[in-house]
Amino acid sequence: MNLKIGENIRKHRRDMGLSQEALAERLGISFQAVSKWERNETYPDVVLLPVIANFFHISVDSLLGMEDVREAEEVKAIVAKCNEHDTHYEWSQLIETVEAGLKKFPNNFELLSWYAYAIQNKNPAKCVDTCKYILDNCTDQGIRNWTQSNLCYGYFKSGNPEKAIECAKQLPSYYATSEDSLRHFLDGDELKNHIQDQIIIKLAYEFWFSIRKLKKFYSPTEQIELFTKSNMIYDVMYETDDIPFKLTRKMRNYQGMVEVCLENGMKDKAFGYMYEAVKCAMAHDKLPRVIQSDALLFNCHPYDRKWERKADLKLCEELLHDLETEDKFYAKIRETEEYKEIINMLKA
């Protein structure tokens, strides 16, 4: 445990406008003792703790920094809950959790940054104000970087894309990220875990996500080729079919191909991609809760499906819902035998 006695003594001494010599005289001890406390070279004798705390009009726990330790532990638990809500897209629960945390720790910058993130869609103007407050007062660079990113989205969703772009340009570049820097300094299992969990996964995801932004600039045939390339990347990086997120992303790619085909009069090809999407969904839903993958680039630790968008996600149900509700794409084929066969496969 990292006690903050010296740091707290220095803070309260300065708040009272006392020199180290003056404090030593008031406590009846040597100036050298106070100096060593504040440099964290020694701690006060246990019998002096209540005397010092009483002198500063604080509790012994506050002097020791125990309140900070308890706050850090509680905030860590709240943040873990926030991460879980975020993973499962539980936006209302996320806001409730972080608001409850801020009632207890109203000036905790980590919780404030979660608050800004949670409300960026619901109240972008307040997101912007919260981000500005954090950036004006917080010195933690990790929190500041995330807050800067949240500020970009707050500006954009407030109808100010110019400010969003200006703000985004101030964020670290790819080559100034922790992901890139840490792979040069870590070693052993720590390096392996970092690269598999923080770099390989993100590289595949970045291509998967980016082609959805690029799609409008390509012809229908080229759009299908982009989705195909994304699936090829997942097959190369994760050669086994025992990784839930690989199967989820491939299914969504096949679904994207189906929609391109249906929008452009390629009905026969659309059914072929629909069958591939169903195969991915069915393979996904057969996987156990916890999986130790055999994939070369994803074998650093078991994968727990509680971290899917929905815990133990049923991909067949997700695909079935899309086919039965997204009329823009699927209404025109619902009376075909091929469509009915696919629906029966998903319901089986």
N, C-alpha and C positions, 0 to 999 in steps of 0.2 A: 504494500500500500504506500502511495506517495503522499506523506504528510506535508501539509503546507504551512507549518508553524512559522518558519522563518519569513516566508512571503507575507503571511498575515500580520506578523509583528511589524514588519517594515511598513505595510500599508496603513495599519492603524496608527503607528507612530507618526507617519507623515501627515495623516489626516488630522492629528492633534497638534501638528506644527512643532513636534519635539525632535531634537537631535538625538543621536545614539547616546551621547554623554548625558543628556537631560533625562532620558528614559532610565538609563542605568542608575543615576542618582536617585530617581523617584522609587525605583525598585530595591535600592540598597545592594546593588551588585556592581561588578566591574564593567567598564565600557567595552573591554575585549570580549566579554561574554555575549553582550548584545550583538556585537559585530559578527561573532561566530554563528550565532543563531540565524541572523539574516543572510549569511552566506551558506546556510544549511550544512555547516561543518559539524555542529553539535546541536542538541535539543536542550531546552530548559529542563532542570530537574523536575520530576513529577510533582513535588510539593509546591513548586512555583507556578504550575499551570493555572490553578484557580486564582492565584494572586494576580497574574498577568491578565487573565480573562476579565476579572473584576475591575482592574484598572482601566481596561478599554471598554467596559460596559457591554461585554459580549459573553456568550456561553463558552465553556471549555470545548464543546464540540465544534463551535464556530472557529475558535482559535486553532484547533487541530486540523481544520479543513474537512471534518467528517460530514458536514452538511453538503459540501461540494461533492464528496464521494457518493453520498446517498442520491443526490440529484443526478449525477452522472449515470448511476446504475438504473434509476427510474427512467431517465431519458432514453437510455439504451433499449430498455424494454418497450417503451412507446414507439421508438423508431423501428424496432423489429416488427411491431404490429402494423405500422404504416407501410413497411415494405411488403408485408403479406397482403394488405388491402390493395396496394398498387399493383402487385403481381396479378391479382385476380380482378382488376378493374372495378373494385368496390369503392366508387368515388364518394358516395354519401357517408359510408363507414369511415373512409379515410379522413374526411373533413371532421367528423364527430370525434375521432380518436385524437387528432392533432389539436382540435379546439379544447378538448378536455385536458390535454397535456399542458397547453398554454395557460389555462386557468391556474395551474399549480406552479408553472415555471414561465411567467409571462415574458421574460426577456432572454429566454434561451434561444440562441441564434440558430441552432440546428432545427429546433421545432418551428421557429419562424420561417425558415427556408422551406420546410415541408408544408407549412400553411400556404405560403405563396404558390408553391407547386400545385397544391390541392384545389385552390380557388381560381386558377388562371382561366378556366372556362366559365365558371359561374359568376365571377366578379373580377374581370381583368384589371379594372381601374384600381381596386384594392390590392391586387397582386403587385401592380407597379409600385404603389406607395409602400407596401411591405418590403419589397426588394430594395427600394431606395434607402429605407431605414437601416436594413441589414448592411448594405454596402457603406453607409456612412459611419457605422459603429463597430462592425465585426472585423477582426484581424485574421481570422482563420481562413487561409487561402482556399482550402477545399470547399468550405461553405460559400465563400465569395464567388468562386467559379460557377457553382451550381446556381447561386442566386442570380448571377449575371445571365445565365441561360434562361432562367425563369422570367427575368425581366424582358428578354427578347420576346418571349411568347406573350407576356402581358401587354407589351406595346402592340404586337401584331393583332392580338384579339381585341384590343381597344380601338382598332381601326387606324393604327399608325405604323404602317409597314416600313416607312423610311427610318423611323427611330429603331425599329426592330433590327433592320439590316445594319445600321450604324453600331448598335449594341453588340450584335453577333460578331462583328469584325474585331471587337476588342477581346473576344474569348481566345484561349490558347489554341494554337494550331495543332494538327494531328501529332506533329513531331515534338510538341511540348506537353504531351499528356503523360499521366502516370503509367498508362499501359505501355507506351513506347519506352519511357525512361527505365522502368523497373526491369524490363527484360535484359537490360545491359548489366544489372547489378546483382540480381538474385541468382541462386544456384540450387542444385539438387531438386528435391520434390517441390520446393517452394517455387522454383522457376518453372517446372513442368506444369504445376497447377495454374500459375499465373498465365502462362501462354495459352493453355487449353481453355481456361475459364474466361479470361479477359480479352484475348486477342482472336483466337481461331473462331470462336462462336460469333464474335462481333463482325469479323470480316465477312462471314457467310450471310449474316443478317443484313449488313450494310448493302450488299449487292441485291438481296431479296427486296429490301425496302426501296432502294434507289430506283430500281427499274419501274416501280409503280409511279414514281415521279417523272421518269423519262418517257413513259409509255406513249404519251400523247404526241410525241415528236416522231413516231415511227408508223410505218404502214401496218395493217393487220398481220401480214405474214411476218414482218420483223418483230412485232409485239409477241407473237407466239414463240419466235426464236429466242427472245429475251427471257421469257418464262422458262423455256427449255434449258437455256444456259444456267439459270439459277438452280434448277433441279440437278443439273450436271455437277455444279459446284458442291451441292450438298452430298451428292453421291461420292464425289472424290474425297471430300473432307471427312465424311462420316460414311464409310463403306458398308456398315451394317444397318439393318432395319430395326434396331433395338433402341433408338433414340427418339423419344416422343416429339421433341420440337422439330427434328428433321422431317418426320412424317407429316406434322401439322403444316409446315411451310411448303412442302411439296404438294400437299393436297390443295392449299390455297393457290399455288401456281397453276395446277391443273384446272382449278375452278376459274382462274383468270383466263386461261386458254379457251375454256368453254364459252365464256362470256364474249370474248373477242369473236369467236366463230359465229355465235348466235346473232351478234350485231352486224355481221358481214355476210350472212347467207351461206354459211358453211356448216349446215346442220349435221351432216354425216360425220365430219371431223369432231364436232362438238360432243357427240355421244361417245366417241372413242376416248376423249379426255375425261368425260364424266366417269367412265368405268375406271380409269386410272385414279381419279380422285377417291372413288369408293374404295379401291384396293388400299390406298394409303390410310383412309379412315378406319377400315376394318383391322388392318395390321396394328395401328396405333392402339385401338381399344382393347386388344388382346394382351397388351403389355402389362406386367405386374406393377404394383405401386412403386417399388424401389428396384432400380435396374443397374447392374454393373455392366456397362457396355463393353463389347469387344472391339469397338472402333479404335484404331491406332491413335487418333488425335482426340479421343474423348474417353480415356480410361483412367483418369487421375483419381476419380472417386465415384461412388454410386450416385445415381441421379434419382431424386425423390419427386414423384409426380405431383406432390402437393404444391410445387412451385409452377405448375401450369397455370394458364390464364384462369381456369377454374380447377380447383383441386380434383384430381382424377377425372379430367376432362373426357367426355364422351364425344369423340369427333364425328361419329356417325350421326348423332343427334344434331350436332352443329350443322353438318352438311345438309341433312334432311330439312332442317328449319329453313336454311337459305333457299333450297330448291322449291319449297312449298310456299314461301312468302315473298320472294323477290320477283315480282311480276314482270318487271322491266325486261328481264332476261328469259325467264322460264315459262311465262304464260303461254307462249306460242307453241310449246312442244309438249304440254302436259297431257294431251290426248293421244300421244304416240305410244306404241307398245314398248319402245326402248326406254322412254321416261318411266313408265309404270314398272318395268322390270328393275330399273335402278332404285326406285322408291321402295320396292319390296325387299331388295338386297339390304338397304339401310335399315329397314324395320325388322329384319330377321333377328 
